Amino acid sequence: MSEESENNLLHIYKSALASMKNEIDRLNRCLAVQNYQQKLKILEAEKEKLTDTLESMQSHCITPLMKSPHEKYSERTKTPVLVEELITLQARVIETSQKINRERRKISQECEYLEDNARQINGSLYILVSKFNEAKRNNIDLKCQLKKLIKERQILTNTYSKITKALVKETPLNEKIEKIEKQERLVNEKITSVNVLKKMIEQLKTPTTIENPALTEIFNKIKKLEELLKDNEKSKRNLKISIEMTQAEVDYKKKNPQKIPTAIANKYYREELHSIELEIAEKSRNVKELERQKLVAQISYSDALKEKSNLEPKKKKAKSVSSCCTYLSLATERNPSRIYTSQDSMRASKKDTQKVVGMVKKNGESVITRDVLSVLDMYAPGQNLTSKIIAFNRGHSGKLSSKS
C-alpha cells in the first residue's frame, strides 16, 4: 500500500510539473505574441508613414498639362532625384508589408499551436477558457451598451427637465401672450382711429367751395378789412416816425432858439396858430353837435313826459309834475340862477321845439352834453340855450375875422 501511494504521489507530482511547464511555455508564448504584436504595431506605423511620404511624393511628381520651358528645365534636373527616392521608398514599403505579413502569419500559427496544445492537454479547461473569453467579450459589449444607455438616460432626463420647466412657464407665457394680443388690438384700434383723423384733417385742409354768396361777400369784406388794417398800421408807423422826427427837430430848435432866424420862427408860429385855430374850430363844432344832441334828448324827454301826463288819469297829475320838475332841476344843474318850472315847459310851443330839434339833432341823435352846457355858460351865463348858442357863434366868428 505504501508503494502504491508513493507511486501515485510521484505521478501527481510529475503531472503537476508537466502542467506547470506547459503553463510556463504558454506564458512565454503569450509574451512572444505580445512582443510580436508590438512589433506589428511599430511596423504598421512605419508603413503608414511610408505610405504618407509616397503619396506626398506622388503629388509632387504630378505635373500640369501646359508648362513653361523654364519649369520643364527645372523639372528635368529634379525628376531623377525624386524617382530614385520614390523607388527606395516603394522598396521599403514592400519590405515592411512583407515583414508585417510574416509576423501575422507567425502569430496566427503560434496561436493555433497554443490552442491545439491546450485542447490536447485539457480540453475541458480550453472550453472553459474560451467561454470565459466570450463572457469577457460579452461583458465588455454589455458595458459599452450600458454606458450608451446611461448617456441616453441623461439626455432623456435633461429633455424631461426642460419639458417640465417649459410646461411650468407655459401658464405665465399664455398670460403674457393674451396681454400682448390685447395690446395689439388696442394698438390696431388706435391706428385705425389715427388714420380716420388724418383723413378728416386732410379733408378739412382741402379748400371747399362756398356755395353761399352771402358768406363769400363776408369773406371778401373781411379780407379787404384786413388789408385796410395793414395799410393803416403802416401809415400809423410812418406817421409816428415823422412825428418823432418833427418832435426831435422842435425840441432841438427850442433848446437852441438863437440858431433859428426870426422870419422862419414867425412862419412856424403862424402855422402853429393856424393849426390851433383849426383844432379849436373842429372842437367847437363837435361841442355844438354834442350840445344839440343833449338838447334834443331833453326836449324829447319833456315831450314824453307831457304825453305821459296827458295819457294818465287826473289823480296822478301831481306825480307827473314832480317828475318834470326833477328833470328840469337836472337840466339846470350848471345854472342855479335860472329855475324852470313845469308851467314854463308846458307853455312852450310845438313850433319852437321842432326848430330847436332841427338845430340840435344830427341824424336823429342829440349832440349837447353837460360839458357843452358848461362851455356855453361861459359865453352867456344865466340865459337860454338858444341865446347861449347864438352868443357862442358870434364870439367865435368875431375871433376868426380879427385873426384873419
C-alpha positions as CSV (number, residue, x, y, z in Angstrom):
1,M,0.0,0.0,0.0
2,S,2.8,2.3,0.8
3,E,4.5,1.7,-2.6
4,E,1.3,2.4,-4.4
5,S,0.7,5.6,-2.6
6,E,4.2,6.7,-3.3
7,N,3.8,5.9,-6.9
8,N,0.6,7.8,-7.0
9,L,2.2,10.8,-5.4
10,L,5.1,10.7,-7.8
11,H,2.7,10.5,-10.7
12,I,0.7,13.5,-9.3
13,Y,4.0,15.5,-8.9
14,K,5.1,14.6,-12.4
15,S,1.7,15.6,-13.8
16,A,1.8,18.9,-11.8
17,L,5.4,19.6,-13.1
18,A,4.3,18.9,-16.6
19,S,1.3,21.1,-16.3
20,M,3.5,23.9,-14.8
21,K,6.0,23.5,-17.6
22,N,3.2,23.8,-20.1
23,E,1.9,26.9,-18.4
24,I,5.4,28.4,-18.5
25,D,5.7,27.6,-22.1
26,R,2.2,29.1,-22.7
27,L,3.1,32.3,-20.8
28,N,6.4,32.6,-22.8
29,R,4.5,32.2,-26.0
30,C,2.0,34.8,-24.9
31,L,4.8,37.1,-24.1
32,A,6.3,36.4,-27.5
33,V,2.9,37.0,-29.1
34,Q,2.6,40.3,-27.2
35,N,6.1,41.3,-28.4
36,Y,5.1,40.3,-31.9
37,Q,2.0,42.4,-31.6
38,Q,4.1,45.4,-30.5
39,K,6.4,44.8,-33.4
40,L,3.5,44.7,-35.7
41,K,2.1,48.0,-34.4
42,I,5.6,49.6,-34.9
43,L,5.8,48.2,-38.4
44,E,2.2,49.4,-39.3
45,A,3.1,52.8,-38.0
46,E,6.2,52.8,-40.3
47,K,4.1,51.6,-43.1
48,E,1.6,54.4,-42.6
49,K,4.5,56.9,-42.6
50,L,5.9,55.5,-45.7
51,T,2.6,55.5,-47.5
52,D,2.1,59.1,-46.5
53,T,5.5,60.0,-47.9
54,L,4.8,58.1,-51.1
55,E,1.5,60.0,-51.5
56,S,3.2,63.3,-50.9
57,M,6.0,62.4,-53.3
58,Q,3.4,61.3,-55.9
59,S,1.5,64.6,-55.5
60,H,4.8,66.5,-56.1
61,C,5.6,64.4,-59.1
62,I,2.2,65.2,-60.8
63,T,2.8,67.8,-63.5
64,P,0.3,70.2,-65.1
65,L,-0.7,69.8,-68.8
66,M,0.9,73.1,-70.0
67,K,4.2,74.3,-68.5
68,S,6.7,76.9,-69.3
69,P,10.1,75.9,-70.7
70,H,11.8,77.2,-67.6
71,E,9.7,74.9,-65.4
72,K,10.3,71.9,-67.8
73,Y,14.1,72.5,-67.5
74,S,13.9,72.7,-63.7
75,E,11.8,69.5,-63.6
76,R,14.3,67.7,-65.8
77,T,17.0,68.4,-63.3
78,K,14.8,67.4,-60.3
79,T,13.0,64.4,-61.6
80,P,15.9,61.8,-61.4
81,V,16.4,62.5,-57.7
82,L,12.7,62.2,-57.0
83,V,12.3,59.0,-58.9
84,E,15.2,57.4,-57.0
85,E,13.7,58.4,-53.7
86,L,10.3,57.0,-54.8
87,I,11.9,53.7,-55.8
88,T,13.7,53.4,-52.5
89,L,10.6,54.3,-50.5
90,Q,8.5,51.8,-52.5
91,A,11.1,49.1,-51.8
92,R,11.0,49.9,-48.0
93,V,7.2,49.8,-48.1
94,I,7.2,46.4,-49.7
95,E,9.7,45.1,-47.2
96,T,7.7,46.4,-44.2
97,S,4.5,45.0,-45.6
98,Q,6.2,41.6,-46.1
99,K,7.5,41.7,-42.6
100,I,4.1,42.6,-41.2
101,N,2.5,39.7,-43.1
102,R,5.2,37.3,-41.9
103,E,4.7,38.4,-38.3
104,R,1.0,38.0,-38.6
105,R,1.4,34.5,-40.0
106,K,3.8,33.6,-37.2
107,I,1.3,35.0,-34.6
108,S,-1.6,33.1,-36.2
109,Q,0.4,29.9,-36.4
110,E,1.6,30.2,-32.7
111,C,-2.0,30.9,-31.6
112,E,-3.2,27.9,-33.5
113,Y,-0.4,25.8,-32.0
114,L,-1.2,27.0,-28.5
115,E,-4.9,26.3,-29.0
116,D,-4.1,22.8,-30.2
117,N,-1.8,22.1,-27.2
118,A,-4.5,23.4,-24.9
119,R,-7.0,21.2,-26.5
120,Q,-4.7,18.2,-26.3
121,I,-3.6,18.9,-22.7
122,N,-7.0,19.7,-21.1
123,G,-10.0,20.0,-23.4
124,S,-12.4,21.0,-20.6
125,L,-10.1,23.8,-19.5
126,Y,-9.8,25.0,-23.1
127,I,-13.6,25.1,-23.3
128,L,-13.8,27.0,-20.0
129,V,-11.2,29.5,-21.1
130,S,-12.9,30.0,-24.4
131,K,-16.2,30.5,-22.7
132,F,-14.6,32.8,-20.2
133,N,-13.1,34.9,-23.1
134,E,-16.5,35.0,-24.7
135,A,-18.1,36.1,-21.4
136,K,-15.5,38.8,-21.1
137,R,-16.2,40.0,-24.6
138,N,-19.9,39.9,-23.9
139,N,-19.3,41.8,-20.7
140,I,-17.3,44.4,-22.5
141,D,-20.1,44.8,-25.1
142,L,-22.7,45.0,-22.3
143,K,-20.7,47.6,-20.5
144,C,-20.5,49.7,-23.7
145,Q,-24.2,49.3,-24.2
146,L,-24.8,50.2,-20.5
147,K,-22.7,53.4,-20.9
148,K,-24.7,54.3,-24.0
149,L,-27.9,53.7,-22.2
150,I,-26.7,55.8,-19.3
151,K,-25.9,58.6,-21.7
152,E,-29.3,58.3,-23.3
153,R,-30.9,58.3,-19.9
154,Q,-29.1,61.5,-19.0
155,I,-30.2,63.0,-22.3
156,L,-33.7,61.9,-21.6
157,T,-33.7,63.3,-18.1
158,N,-32.3,66.6,-19.4
159,T,-35.0,66.8,-22.0
160,Y,-37.6,65.8,-19.5
161,S,-36.5,68.6,-17.1
162,K,-36.5,71.1,-20.0
163,I,-40.1,70.0,-20.9
164,T,-41.2,70.3,-17.3
165,K,-39.7,73.7,-17.0
166,A,-41.3,74.7,-20.2
167,L,-44.7,73.4,-19.0
168,V,-44.3,75.4,-15.8
169,K,-43.6,78.5,-17.8
170,E,-46.4,77.8,-20.1
171,T,-49.2,79.5,-18.0
172,P,-47.4,82.8,-17.5
173,L,-46.4,82.7,-21.2
174,N,-50.0,82.2,-22.1
175,E,-51.0,85.1,-19.9
176,K,-48.3,87.3,-21.4
177,I,-49.5,86.3,-24.9
178,E,-53.0,87.3,-24.0
179,K,-51.9,90.6,-22.7
180,I,-49.8,91.2,-25.8
181,E,-52.8,90.3,-28.0
182,K,-55.0,92.8,-26.1
183,Q,-52.3,95.4,-26.6
184,E,-52.1,94.6,-30.3
185,R,-55.9,95.0,-30.6
186,L,-55.8,98.4,-28.8
187,V,-52.9,99.5,-31.0
188,N,-54.7,98.5,-34.1
189,E,-57.8,100.3,-33.0
190,K,-55.8,103.4,-32.2
191,I,-54.1,103.1,-35.6
192,T,-57.4,103.0,-37.3
193,S,-58.7,106.0,-35.3
194,V,-55.5,107.9,-36.2
195,N,-55.9,107.1,-39.9
196,V,-59.5,108.3,-39.7
197,L,-58.5,111.5,-38.0
198,K,-55.7,112.0,-40.6
199,K,-58.3,111.7,-43.4
200,M,-60.6,114.1,-41.7
201,I,-57.8,116.6,-41.2
202,E,-56.8,116.3,-44.9
203,Q,-60.4,116.8,-45.9
204,L,-60.6,119.9,-43.7
205,K,-57.3,121.2,-45.1
206,T,-58.6,120.9,-48.7
207,P,-60.4,124.1,-49.6
208,T,-64.1,123.6,-50.1
209,T,-66.1,125.7,-52.5
210,I,-68.5,128.0,-50.6
211,E,-71.9,127.9,-52.3
212,N,-73.5,130.7,-50.1
213,P,-72.9,134.1,-51.8
214,A,-73.5,136.0,-48.5
215,L,-70.6,134.1,-46.9
216,T,-68.4,134.8,-49.9
217,E,-69.2,138.5,-49.6
218,I,-68.4,138.4,-45.9
219,F,-65.1,136.7,-46.5
220,N,-64.2,139.2,-49.2
221,K,-65.1,142.1,-46.8
222,I,-63.0,140.5,-44.1
223,K,-60.0,140.3,-46.4
224,K,-60.5,143.9,-47.5
225,L,-60.7,145.0,-43.9
226,E,-57.6,143.1,-43.0
227,E,-55.8,144.8,-45.9
228,L,-57.1,148.1,-44.8
229,L,-55.9,147.4,-41.2
230,K,-52.4,146.5,-42.5
231,D,-52.3,149.7,-44.5
232,N,-53.5,151.7,-41.5
233,E,-50.8,150.2,-39.4
234,K,-48.2,151.0,-41.9
235,S,-49.5,154.6,-42.2
236,K,-49.5,154.8,-38.4
237,R,-45.9,153.7,-38.2
238,N,-44.9,156.2,-40.8
239,L,-46.8,159.0,-39.0
240,K,-45.2,158.0,-35.7
241,I,-41.8,158.2,-37.3
242,S,-42.5,161.5,-38.9
243,I,-44.0,162.9,-35.6
244,E,-40.9,161.7,-33.7
245,M,-38.7,163.4,-36.2
246,T,-40.6,166.6,-36.1
247,Q,-40.7,166.5,-32.3
248,A,-37.0,166.0,-32.2
249,E,-36.5,168.9,-34.6
250,V,-38.8,171.1,-32.5
251,D,-37.1,170.1,-29.3
252,Y,-33.7,170.9,-30.8
253,K,-34.9,174.2,-32.0
254,K,-36.5,175.0,-28.6
255,K,-33.2,174.2,-26.9
256,N,-31.3,176.4,-29.5
257,P,-33.6,179.3,-30.4
258,Q,-30.7,181.6,-31.4
259,K,-29.9,179.5,-34.4
260,I,-33.4,179.9,-35.9
261,P,-33.9,183.2,-37.9
262,T,-36.8,185.4,-37.0
263,A,-38.7,185.1,-40.3
264,I,-38.7,181.3,-40.0
265,A,-39.7,181.4,-36.4
266,N,-42.6,183.8,-37.2
267,K,-43.6,181.5,-40.0
268,Y,-43.6,178.5,-37.6
269,Y,-45.6,180.4,-35.0
270,R,-48.2,181.4,-37.6
271,E,-48.5,177.8,-38.8
272,E,-48.9,176.6,-35.3
273,L,-51.5,179.3,-34.6
274,H,-53.4,178.4,-37.7
275,S,-53.4,174.7,-36.8
276,I,-54.5,175.5,-33.2
277,E,-57.4,177.7,-34.6
278,L,-58.5,174.9,-36.9
279,E,-58.4,172.4,-34.0
280,I,-60.5,174.9,-31.9
281,A,-63.0,175.3,-34.7
282,E,-63.3,171.5,-35.1
283,K,-63.7,171.0,-31.3
284,S,-66.3,173.8,-31.2
285,R,-68.2,172.1,-33.9
286,N,-68.1,168.9,-32.0
287,V,-69.2,170.7,-28.9
288,K,-72.1,172.3,-30.7
289,E,-73.2,168.9,-32.1
290,L,-73.0,167.4,-28.6
291,E,-75.0,170.2,-27.1
292,R,-77.6,169.9,-29.8
293,Q,-77.9,166.2,-29.1
294,K,-78.3,166.9,-25.4
295,L,-80.9,169.5,-26.0
296,V,-82.8,167.2,-28.4
297,A,-82.7,164.5,-25.7
298,Q,-84.0,166.8,-23.1
299,I,-86.8,168.1,-25.4
300,S,-87.8,164.5,-26.3
301,Y,-87.8,163.6,-22.7
302,S,-90.1,166.5,-21.9
303,D,-92.4,165.6,-24.7
304,A,-92.5,162.1,-23.5
305,L,-93.4,163.3,-20.0
306,K,-96.2,165.5,-21.5
307,E,-97.6,162.6,-23.4
308,K,-97.4,160.5,-20.3
309,S,-99.2,163.2,-18.2
310,N,-101.9,163.6,-20.9
311,L,-102.5,159.8,-21.0
312,E,-102.5,159.3,-17.3
313,P,-105.8,159.9,-15.2
314,K,-106.4,163.1,-13.3
315,K,-105.4,161.7,-9.9
316,K,-101.8,161.1,-11.0
317,K,-101.1,164.6,-12.3
318,A,-99.1,165.6,-9.2
319,K,-96.6,162.8,-9.8
320,S,-96.1,163.8,-13.4
321,V,-95.5,167.4,-12.5
322,S,-93.0,166.3,-9.9
323,S,-91.1,164.2,-12.5
324,C,-91.0,167.2,-14.8
325,C,-89.6,169.3,-12.1
326,T,-86.9,166.7,-11.3
327,Y,-85.9,166.6,-15.0
328,L,-85.7,170.4,-15.2
329,S,-83.7,170.5,-12.0
330,L,-81.2,168.1,-13.6
331,A,-81.1,170.1,-16.7
332,T,-80.2,173.3,-14.8
333,E,-77.5,171.9,-12.5
334,R,-74.9,174.1,-14.1
335,N,-77.0,177.3,-13.9
336,P,-78.7,177.5,-10.5
337,S,-79.7,181.2,-11.0
338,R,-82.4,180.1,-13.6
339,I,-85.1,177.8,-12.5
340,Y,-87.6,176.1,-14.9
341,T,-91.0,175.2,-13.7
342,S,-93.5,172.8,-15.1
343,Q,-95.7,175.6,-16.3
344,D,-93.0,177.2,-18.4
345,S,-92.3,173.9,-20.0
346,M,-96.0,173.3,-20.7
347,R,-96.2,176.8,-22.4
348,A,-93.5,176.0,-25.0
349,S,-95.0,175.8,-28.4
350,K,-94.6,172.8,-30.7
351,K,-93.1,175.0,-33.5
352,D,-90.2,176.2,-31.3
353,T,-89.5,172.6,-30.2
354,Q,-89.4,171.5,-33.8
355,K,-86.9,174.3,-34.7
356,V,-84.7,173.6,-31.8
357,V,-84.8,169.9,-32.5
358,G,-83.7,170.6,-36.1
359,M,-80.8,172.7,-34.9
360,V,-79.6,170.4,-32.1
361,K,-80.3,166.9,-33.6
362,K,-77.9,165.3,-36.1
363,N,-79.3,162.2,-37.8
364,G,-81.9,161.9,-35.0
365,E,-79.3,161.8,-32.2
366,S,-78.7,164.5,-29.6
367,V,-75.4,166.4,-29.5
368,I,-75.3,168.6,-26.4
369,T,-73.9,167.2,-23.1
370,R,-73.3,168.7,-19.7
371,D,-69.7,169.6,-20.7
372,V,-71.1,171.6,-23.7
373,L,-73.5,173.4,-21.5
374,S,-70.7,174.4,-19.1
375,V,-68.8,175.8,-22.0
376,L,-71.8,177.7,-23.3
377,D,-72.4,179.2,-19.8
378,M,-69.0,181.0,-20.3
379,Y,-70.4,182.9,-23.3
380,A,-74.0,183.7,-21.9
381,P,-74.4,182.9,-18.3
382,G,-77.9,182.7,-16.9
383,Q,-79.6,182.7,-20.3
384,N,-81.5,180.2,-22.5
385,L,-79.8,177.5,-24.6
386,T,-80.6,179.3,-27.8
387,S,-79.1,182.6,-26.6
388,K,-76.0,180.7,-25.4
389,I,-75.6,179.1,-28.8
390,I,-76.0,182.5,-30.6
391,A,-73.5,184.2,-28.3
392,F,-71.0,181.4,-28.8
393,N,-71.4,181.6,-32.7
394,R,-71.0,185.4,-32.6
395,G,-67.9,185.3,-30.4
396,H,-66.3,182.6,-32.3
397,S,-66.9,184.3,-35.7
398,G,-65.6,187.6,-34.4
399,K,-62.4,186.0,-33.2
400,L,-61.8,184.3,-36.6
401,S,-62.4,187.6,-38.5
402,S,-60.0,189.5,-36.2
403,K,-57.3,186.8,-36.7
404,S,-57.7,186.8,-40.4
